Amino acid sequence: MQQPELSIPYQPSNWLKVPAKIISYILHPVFVPTYFFLFLVYQFRLEFSGITDWQLKLRIFSVFWMTAFFPTFAVFLLWKVKFSESIFLRTQKERIVPYFISMFFYWWMYYLSRNFTDQPAPLKFFYFGIFIATAVGVVFNNFIKISLHGIGMGGLLAAVILTSFFYQTPLGIAISITAFLTGLVCTSRFLVSNHTAVEVYSGLLVGICCQLFGYWFV
């Protein structure tokens, strides 16, 4: 009697895994606040008319410093002191402290944005939205390893759409590009991570919903 063939899990080739890893690094969630800030600089330059070009460059650097460098450096230190086994935070337990560290910096950026009158108003609801998304991510982390990339790209997509609503300005090209990149990142996570569909899609939903809440609240 012929034995039934065992199903073999799909293993993507290196031709797919290498680009997927590169995309995951370039569009890592720690860079999302910087990307959104650069988008506003490019699309709504007049909103920064109260500061000089040099001050604007310093503002861009400060966003990167506070939302990307410090959280990443904190993860590196946690790895060096053996608090986490991998710098890639592959387990739910390893992600707890980085979540709270990111929450602190996101809250601080929201707090600062409330007092700035020389930058676009959407930054206020964006920072508050990513702060809430991180807090919700901590809760979800107790049950599933929710996708951080999903949270980041879902928040970015929602923020671009809400910015269009806020200014009553058509941003079809920007929205289309962001939607394409969001799908690209999620596909990359399926290829090079052990995330399930539920973890990736729930991350997207959390990122989108928290930006909607931030827009409504702020």
Residue, then its C-alpha position, 0 to 999 in steps of 0.5 A: m500500500q502506497q504511503p501518503e506523502l508528507s506535506i513539506p512546509y514552504q521554504p522560500s529560496n534565497w532569491l526571495k529571502v535576501p530581498a525580504k530581509i533587506i526590506s525588513y531592515i530598511l522599513h523597520p518600525v524604529f525608522v517609521p517616525t523618521y520616514f513620516f517626518l520626512f514625508l511631511v517635510y517634503q509634502f508640507r514644507l510651508e508648515f516648517s516656515g517658522i524655522t531655518d533650514w539648519q534648524l529643520k535638519l536638526r529637527i529631523f536628526s532629533v526625531f531619528w535620535m529619539t525614536a530610532f537610535f535610542p530604542t535600538f541602542a537600548v536593545f543592543l545594551l540588553w543583548k550585551v548584558k545577556f538580558s536577551e538572547s538575540i538582538f532580533l528579539r525573537t521571543q515575546k519575553e525579550r520584547i517586553v522591556p524594549y516595548f516600555i523603552s519605546m513607549f517612553f520616547y514616543w510619549w516624550m515626542y508627543y509631549l514635545s510636539r504639543n508645544f511646537t507651533d512651527q511644524p505640522a499638526p499631524l505630528k501630534f496625533f501621529y506620535f500619540g498614535i504610535f505611543i498608544a500602539t506600543a502600549v497595546g502591543v505590550v498587552f497583545n505580547n502576553f498572548i501572541k508575538i504580534s508583528l512590530h513591522g505590522i504595527g509600524m507600517g499599519g500606523l504609517l499607512a493610516a497616518v498618511i491617509l489621515t494627513s490627507f483628511f486633515y489638510q483636505t489635500p489629495l495624496g493619492i500617490a503617497i497613499s498608494i506608495t505607502a500601501f504598496l510598501t505596507g504589503l511588501v513589508c508584510t510579505s517579507r515578514f511571512l518569508v523571513s520570520n516565524h510570524t503567523a498570519v494572525e500576528v501580522y494582520s493583528g499588528l496591521l490592525v493595531g497600528i491603523c486603529c491606534q492612529l485613528f484613535g490618536y486622530w480622534f483624541v488629539 
